[in-house]
Amino acid sequence: MSNGNKYELSMVQILTMAAKQGTSDVHLVPFEPPIFRINREMVKLDYPKLTPNDVKELLLQIIKPNQVESLKNDLELDFSYAIPSVARFRGNVMFQRGTPAIAMRLVPFEIPDLEKLGVQPGVRDLCFLPRGLVLVTGPTGSGKSTTLAAMIDIINRERALNIVTVEDPIEFLHTHKKASIKQREVGIDTRSFANALRHVLRHDPDVILIGEMRDLESISIALTAAETGHLVFSTLHTQTAPLTINRIVDAFSEHQRDQIRQQLTGSLQAVLSQQLIPNIKGDGRVLAMEFLIATNAVRTMIREGKEHQIYSIMQASHAAGMKTMDQALSELYADGKISKIEALEKCIDKTEMERLLQRKPG
């Protein structure tokens, strides 16, 4: 692959520099210099432009031979990489115009405290449920993995349970504490996501983390595991809690949907939908979290196929700990943490958002 001319930075040097500069993402694309995303801005480094061969050579410095084969076969690759005492990275490679492009997201070694993330007060209680399904949803880059890692860490520290995770790739590394924890990475510890999930119940888990409910099989296994006495955590790329329920139900054929609604009614405990919003200072982001708790009223709506009414229940259930995304955004604005522009840009219902903001100072 090499043309004999090495790029003047190694991959380890690029990634170490990124970690030291507070970068969230690193992009390596042919005909551009290395690019760091810092506070949402794409910053081009003052280094030579990468050739297609430079990108290939940098990639080969950090992936294994079996991953090279996977990339050749699939033309896509998810992987993780760690630099001791620096950081872990979640990587993805894709081809564009016939050449590889690399994106690396920084994942800190240290698992953050749940309270410091800015989650709702009742979220910690979910870590002590005996069973059921807890979903964390939101767009890519909204901090879902971080929230789940912090929740798993609470269970690990405070409950003597058996935890099994299936991730693609593993992001945060957990060590055994009060709990025992096994982390399985697709492509390294198991051939496929589906295969790992088929076997997960044989490991006698109390708690199961499914990195993403990505297809019918993973959704079915998650629901069955939650129904049969396990505490299951997973993610979906949905914008709101009611839409999350729609997504799960709509994934199945018409004749299966009543059964899935019954399973959800019996197993769903909570849905956390989140976004990361630029703070008003412009030097970081704050968490906006919608919180749906599966109360009897919510379960009735799910069972009867009236998901569209769940948002109204959430709006009126602040005392029960629930919160809509628009309510969360309006509170961040009232607390002086985000701008009015950001609140309106990230809201679900602009009319509702404007009504909420009118009640707030500023």
C-alpha positions as CSV (number, residue, x, y, z in Angstrom):
1,M,0.0,0.0,0.0
2,S,2.9,2.4,0.7
3,N,4.5,4.6,-1.9
4,G,7.6,5.0,0.3
5,N,6.7,8.5,1.5
6,K,5.4,8.7,5.0
7,Y,3.1,11.4,6.2
8,E,4.8,13.6,8.7
9,L,2.5,12.7,11.6
10,S,1.7,9.2,12.7
11,M,-1.9,8.2,13.7
12,V,-0.9,8.1,17.3
13,Q,0.5,11.6,17.1
14,I,-2.7,12.9,15.4
15,L,-5.0,11.3,18.0
16,T,-2.8,12.4,21.0
17,M,-2.9,15.9,19.7
18,A,-6.7,15.7,19.3
19,A,-7.1,14.5,22.9
20,K,-4.9,17.3,24.3
21,Q,-6.8,20.0,22.3
22,G,-10.3,19.0,23.6
23,T,-11.4,17.6,20.2
24,S,-14.6,15.6,19.9
25,D,-13.9,14.1,16.4
26,V,-11.0,13.6,14.1
27,H,-11.6,13.5,10.3
28,L,-9.0,12.2,7.9
29,V,-10.1,12.7,4.3
30,P,-8.0,12.6,1.1
31,F,-6.9,16.0,-0.3
32,E,-7.5,17.8,3.1
33,P,-5.1,18.1,6.1
34,P,-6.3,16.4,9.3
35,I,-9.4,18.1,10.6
36,F,-10.4,18.3,14.3
37,R,-14.0,19.2,15.4
38,I,-13.6,21.5,18.4
39,N,-16.7,23.0,20.0
40,R,-18.7,22.0,16.9
41,E,-16.3,23.9,14.6
42,M,-14.2,22.0,11.9
43,V,-10.6,23.1,12.3
44,K,-8.1,22.2,9.6
45,L,-4.6,21.6,11.0
46,D,-1.6,23.4,9.6
47,Y,-0.1,20.3,8.0
48,P,0.1,19.0,4.4
49,K,-2.9,17.6,2.7
50,L,-3.4,13.9,3.0
51,T,-3.1,11.8,-0.1
52,P,-5.4,8.7,-0.5
53,N,-2.3,6.6,0.3
54,D,-1.6,8.6,3.4
55,V,-5.1,7.9,4.7
56,K,-4.6,4.1,4.0
57,E,-1.2,4.1,5.7
58,L,-2.5,5.9,8.8
59,L,-5.4,3.5,9.0
60,L,-3.1,0.4,8.8
61,Q,-1.2,1.8,11.9
62,I,-4.3,1.2,14.1
63,I,-6.4,-1.6,12.7
64,K,-5.9,-5.4,12.9
65,P,-5.5,-7.8,9.9
66,N,-9.0,-9.2,10.4
67,Q,-10.4,-5.6,10.3
68,V,-8.6,-5.0,7.1
69,E,-10.4,-8.0,5.6
70,S,-13.8,-6.8,7.0
71,L,-13.2,-3.4,5.3
72,K,-12.3,-5.1,2.0
73,N,-15.5,-7.2,2.1
74,D,-18.0,-4.7,3.5
75,L,-16.5,-1.3,2.4
76,E,-17.4,-0.1,5.9
77,L,-15.7,-0.6,9.3
78,D,-16.6,0.2,12.9
79,F,-13.7,-0.2,15.4
80,S,-12.2,1.0,18.6
81,Y,-8.7,2.1,19.4
82,A,-7.0,3.1,22.6
83,I,-3.8,5.1,23.4
84,P,-2.8,4.2,27.0
85,S,-3.1,7.2,29.4
86,V,-4.5,9.4,26.6
87,A,-7.9,8.3,25.4
88,R,-10.0,5.7,23.6
89,F,-11.5,6.3,20.2
90,R,-14.5,5.0,18.3
91,G,-13.6,4.8,14.7
92,N,-15.4,4.4,11.4
93,V,-14.0,4.0,7.9
94,M,-16.0,4.5,4.7
95,F,-15.2,4.8,1.1
96,Q,-16.0,8.0,-0.9
97,R,-15.0,8.4,-4.5
98,G,-13.1,5.1,-4.2
99,T,-10.8,6.3,-1.4
100,P,-11.1,5.7,2.3
101,A,-12.2,8.4,4.8
102,I,-11.7,8.0,8.5
103,A,-13.7,9.5,11.4
104,M,-12.5,9.0,15.0
105,R,-14.6,10.0,18.0
106,L,-12.9,10.6,21.3
107,V,-14.1,8.5,24.3
108,P,-12.6,9.4,27.7
109,F,-11.1,6.6,29.8
110,E,-12.9,7.9,32.8
111,I,-16.6,7.1,33.0
112,P,-18.4,10.3,34.1
113,D,-20.7,10.5,37.1
114,L,-24.3,10.4,36.1
115,E,-25.2,13.5,38.2
116,K,-22.5,15.6,36.5
117,L,-24.0,14.9,33.1
118,G,-27.1,16.9,33.9
119,V,-29.7,14.1,33.8
120,Q,-33.1,14.3,35.4
121,P,-33.1,13.3,39.1
122,G,-35.2,10.2,38.6
123,V,-32.7,8.6,36.1
124,R,-30.5,7.2,38.8
125,D,-33.5,5.3,40.2
126,L,-33.6,3.3,36.9
127,C,-30.3,1.7,37.8
128,F,-32.0,-0.1,40.7
129,L,-35.0,-1.6,38.8
130,P,-35.3,-5.3,39.1
131,R,-36.2,-5.8,35.4
132,G,-37.6,-4.1,32.4
133,L,-36.5,-2.1,29.3
134,V,-34.8,1.3,29.6
135,L,-34.1,3.1,26.3
136,V,-31.8,6.1,25.7
137,T,-32.5,7.7,22.3
138,G,-31.3,10.7,20.3
139,P,-29.3,11.6,17.2
140,T,-25.7,10.5,16.6
141,G,-23.4,12.5,18.9
142,S,-26.1,13.2,21.5
143,G,-24.2,11.4,24.3
144,K,-26.3,8.3,24.5
145,S,-23.3,6.0,25.0
146,T,-22.0,8.3,27.8
147,T,-25.3,8.3,29.6
148,L,-25.6,4.5,29.4
149,A,-22.0,4.0,30.5
150,A,-22.6,6.2,33.6
151,M,-25.8,4.2,34.4
152,I,-24.0,0.8,34.0
153,D,-21.2,2.2,36.3
154,I,-23.7,2.9,39.1
155,I,-25.0,-0.7,38.8
156,N,-21.4,-2.0,38.7
157,R,-20.5,0.0,41.9
158,E,-23.7,-0.6,43.9
159,R,-25.3,-3.9,42.9
160,A,-23.9,-7.4,43.1
161,L,-25.2,-8.5,39.7
162,N,-24.0,-10.1,36.5
163,I,-23.8,-7.5,33.6
164,V,-23.3,-8.5,30.0
165,T,-22.9,-5.9,27.2
166,V,-22.9,-6.4,23.4
167,E,-21.4,-3.4,21.7
168,D,-20.2,-2.4,18.2
169,P,-17.6,-1.2,19.1
170,I,-16.9,-1.1,22.8
171,E,-16.5,2.5,23.9
172,F,-16.2,2.9,27.6
173,L,-14.2,0.2,29.4
174,H,-15.7,-1.1,32.7
175,T,-13.8,-3.0,35.4
176,H,-15.3,-5.4,37.9
177,K,-16.5,-3.7,41.0
178,K,-19.4,-4.9,43.1
179,A,-20.9,-6.4,40.0
180,S,-19.3,-8.8,37.5
181,I,-19.2,-7.4,34.0
182,K,-18.5,-8.9,30.6
183,Q,-18.2,-6.7,27.5
184,R,-18.4,-8.2,24.0
185,E,-17.3,-6.4,20.9
186,V,-18.7,-7.3,17.5
187,G,-16.0,-8.5,15.2
188,I,-13.6,-9.3,18.0
189,D,-15.5,-11.3,20.6
190,T,-18.4,-12.4,18.4
191,R,-19.0,-12.8,14.7
192,S,-22.1,-10.6,14.6
193,F,-24.4,-8.5,16.7
194,A,-27.3,-10.9,16.1
195,N,-25.3,-14.0,17.0
196,A,-24.1,-12.4,20.3
197,L,-27.7,-11.5,21.3
198,R,-28.9,-15.0,20.5
199,H,-26.4,-16.4,23.1
200,V,-26.5,-13.6,25.7
201,L,-29.1,-15.2,27.9
202,R,-26.9,-18.3,28.3
203,H,-24.5,-16.2,30.4
204,D,-26.9,-15.9,33.3
205,P,-27.2,-12.0,33.1
206,D,-29.1,-9.8,35.5
207,V,-28.4,-6.7,33.4
208,I,-28.0,-6.6,29.6
209,L,-26.7,-3.6,27.6
210,I,-27.4,-3.8,23.9
211,G,-25.4,-1.1,22.1
212,E,-28.2,-0.5,19.6
213,M,-31.6,-2.0,18.8
214,R,-30.8,-2.0,15.1
215,D,-33.2,-4.6,13.6
216,L,-36.2,-6.9,14.3
217,E,-34.1,-9.5,15.9
218,S,-32.3,-7.2,18.4
219,I,-35.7,-5.5,19.3
220,S,-37.3,-8.9,19.8
221,I,-34.5,-10.2,22.0
222,A,-34.5,-7.0,24.0
223,L,-38.2,-7.2,24.6
224,T,-38.1,-10.9,25.5
225,A,-35.2,-10.5,27.9
226,A,-36.9,-7.6,29.6
227,E,-40.1,-9.6,29.9
228,T,-38.3,-12.6,31.4
229,G,-36.8,-10.8,34.4
230,H,-33.7,-9.0,33.1
231,L,-32.9,-5.3,33.2
232,V,-32.2,-4.3,29.6
233,F,-30.6,-1.1,28.4
234,S,-30.4,-0.1,24.8
235,T,-30.4,2.8,22.3
236,L,-32.4,4.0,19.3
237,H,-31.8,7.0,16.9
238,T,-35.2,8.6,17.6
239,Q,-36.0,12.2,18.5
240,T,-38.7,11.8,21.1
241,A,-40.0,9.2,23.5
242,P,-43.4,8.7,21.7
243,L,-41.6,8.4,18.4
244,T,-39.4,5.7,20.0
245,I,-42.4,3.6,20.8
246,N,-43.7,4.1,17.2
247,R,-40.4,3.1,15.8
248,I,-40.4,-0.2,17.7
249,V,-44.0,-1.1,16.9
250,D,-43.6,-0.1,13.2
251,A,-40.5,-2.3,12.8
252,F,-42.9,-5.3,12.9
253,S,-45.4,-6.5,10.4
254,E,-49.1,-5.6,10.9
255,H,-50.1,-8.9,12.3
256,Q,-47.3,-8.8,15.0
257,R,-48.0,-5.3,16.3
258,D,-50.6,-6.1,18.9
259,Q,-48.3,-8.6,20.4
260,I,-45.4,-6.1,20.4
261,R,-47.6,-3.5,22.1
262,Q,-48.4,-6.1,24.8
263,Q,-44.7,-6.8,25.3
264,L,-43.9,-3.1,25.5
265,T,-46.7,-2.5,27.9
266,G,-45.3,-5.2,30.2
267,S,-41.6,-4.5,29.9
268,L,-41.0,-0.8,29.1
269,Q,-39.8,1.2,32.2
270,A,-38.5,4.5,30.7
271,V,-37.3,6.3,27.6
272,L,-34.7,9.0,27.9
273,S,-34.4,11.2,24.7
274,Q,-31.5,13.5,24.7
275,Q,-29.7,16.3,22.8
276,L,-26.4,18.1,23.5
277,I,-26.9,21.9,23.1
278,P,-24.2,24.5,22.8
279,N,-23.9,26.4,26.0
280,I,-24.5,30.2,26.0
281,K,-20.7,30.8,26.5
282,G,-19.9,28.9,23.3
283,D,-17.2,26.8,24.9
284,G,-19.1,23.5,25.5
285,R,-22.4,21.7,25.5
286,V,-25.2,21.0,28.0
287,L,-27.6,18.0,28.1
288,A,-31.3,18.5,27.3
289,M,-33.2,15.3,28.3
290,E,-36.7,14.3,27.8
291,F,-37.9,11.7,30.4
292,L,-40.8,9.4,29.8
293,I,-41.7,7.1,32.7
294,A,-44.0,4.1,31.9
295,T,-46.8,4.9,34.3
296,N,-50.1,3.1,34.1
297,A,-51.5,5.8,31.9
298,V,-48.6,5.5,29.5
299,R,-48.9,1.7,29.4
300,T,-52.6,2.0,28.6
301,M,-51.8,4.3,25.6
302,I,-49.2,1.9,24.3
303,R,-51.5,-1.1,24.7
304,E,-54.3,0.7,22.9
305,G,-52.1,2.0,20.1
306,K,-52.6,5.7,21.1
307,E,-48.9,6.7,21.2
308,H,-49.8,10.1,19.9
309,Q,-51.4,10.9,23.2
310,I,-48.3,10.1,25.3
311,Y,-46.8,13.5,24.8
312,S,-49.9,15.1,26.4
313,I,-49.4,12.8,29.4
314,M,-45.8,13.8,29.6
315,Q,-46.6,17.5,29.5
316,A,-49.0,17.1,32.5
317,S,-46.9,14.7,34.5
318,H,-44.1,17.0,35.8
319,A,-44.8,16.0,39.4
320,A,-44.3,12.4,38.5
321,G,-40.8,13.2,37.2
322,M,-41.6,13.3,33.5
323,K,-40.4,16.1,31.2
324,T,-40.8,16.8,27.5
325,M,-37.8,18.0,25.4
326,D,-39.4,21.4,25.0
327,Q,-39.8,21.7,28.8
328,A,-36.2,20.6,29.2
329,L,-35.0,23.2,26.7
330,S,-37.1,26.0,28.2
331,E,-35.6,25.2,31.7
332,L,-32.1,25.4,30.3
333,Y,-32.9,28.8,28.8
334,A,-34.4,30.0,32.0
335,D,-31.3,28.9,33.9
336,G,-29.1,31.0,31.5
337,K,-27.4,27.9,30.1
338,I,-28.5,28.1,26.5
339,S,-29.6,30.9,24.2
340,K,-33.2,31.4,23.0
341,I,-32.0,30.8,19.4
342,E,-30.7,27.3,20.4
343,A,-33.9,26.5,22.3
344,L,-36.1,27.3,19.3
345,E,-33.7,25.6,16.9
346,K,-33.7,22.3,18.9
347,C,-37.3,22.2,20.0
348,I,-39.9,19.7,18.9
349,D,-42.9,22.0,18.7
350,K,-42.0,25.7,18.0
351,T,-45.5,27.0,19.0
352,E,-45.2,25.2,22.4
353,M,-41.6,26.3,22.8
354,E,-42.5,30.0,22.2
355,R,-45.3,29.6,24.8
356,L,-42.9,28.1,27.3
357,L,-40.3,30.8,26.7
358,Q,-42.8,33.6,27.2
359,R,-43.3,32.5,30.8
360,K,-39.5,32.7,31.4
361,P,-37.5,35.8,32.2
362,G,-35.2,37.2,29.5
